[in-house]
């Protein structure tokens, strides 16, 4: 024959279980107190995430989509940005770029990372094809007065035109796919033709 518990005993048991759970919570919380890393470990960690490719980790998937690459290939392209000799003069003072071999969807476009010096003014130009730009670092102010910062993806459709100014406090690094543009000034149009763009 089974015993039936009295309500009083059930209340005592529930109280005891609650006390044990609270004690276990306290013990676990004490065991899980965060430990501050050593200064050397913290410096190494910060150093590793300040350099490419990890510096741009929040953008890996978006760069992959923009360049029509796998995420692994996009990470490999970002890793190249740590190499000082990979950045090439782009034809205008204060601008360097790294060309990227994009996937089939961006065939025929200029696919690149571009680095603009602080305070640089990029001349007004017209888009003859779609241009998509993802800001990875820094910011710029477009000729329409809007400021675009890290994480923003901007698309310009054919026929649109603009110029922009890089914020003066830091360089601006972008991932870009350009399907065609022409500069409004004749000297820049001639320079672009000489550079094959």
KANOR-V321822 format. One record per backbone hydrogen bond with DSSP energy under -0.5 kcal/mol. NH is the residue of the N-H (numbers start at 1). CO is the residue of the C=O. Records with the same first field share a line. If there is no record, write none. Layout:
NH = CO + CO
//
This chain:
9 = 6
10 = 6
11 = 7
12 = 8
13 = 9
14 = 10
15 = 11
16 = 12
17 = 13
18 = 14
19 = 15
20 = 16
21 = 17
22 = 18
23 = 19
24 = 20
25 = 21
26 = 22
27 = 23
28 = 24
29 = 25
30 = 26
31 = 27
32 = 28
33 = 30
42 = 38
43 = 39
44 = 40
45 = 41
46 = 42
47 = 43
48 = 44
49 = 45
50 = 46
51 = 47
55 = 51
56 = 53
57 = 54
59 = 56
60 = 57
63 = 59
64 = 60
65 = 61
66 = 62
67 = 63
68 = 64
69 = 64
74 = 70
75 = 71
76 = 72
77 = 73
78 = 74
79 = 75
80 = 76
81 = 77 + 78
82 = 79
83 = 80
84 = 82
86 = 83
87 = 84
88 = 97
90 = 95
95 = 92
96 = 115
97 = 88
98 = 113
100 = 111
102 = 100
103 = 67
106 = 103
107 = 104
109 = 106
110 = 178
111 = 109
112 = 110 + 176
113 = 98
114 = 174
115 = 96
116 = 172
117 = 94
119 = 167
120 = 117
122 = 120 + 164
125 = 162
126 = 182
127 = 160
128 = 126 + 180
129 = 180
131 = 156
132 = 177
133 = 154
134 = 175
135 = 133 + 152
136 = 134 + 173
137 = 173
140 = 148
141 = 165
142 = 140 + 146
143 = 163
145 = 142
148 = 140
150 = 138
151 = 135
152 = 149
154 = 133 + 152
156 = 131
159 = 127
160 = 157
162 = 125
164 = 122
165 = 141
166 = 120
167 = 139
170 = 167
172 = 116
173 = 137
174 = 114
175 = 134
176 = 112
177 = 132
178 = 110
179 = 130 + 177
182 = 126
184 = 124
189 = 185
190 = 186
191 = 187
192 = 188
193 = 189
194 = 190
195 = 191
196 = 193
197 = 192
//
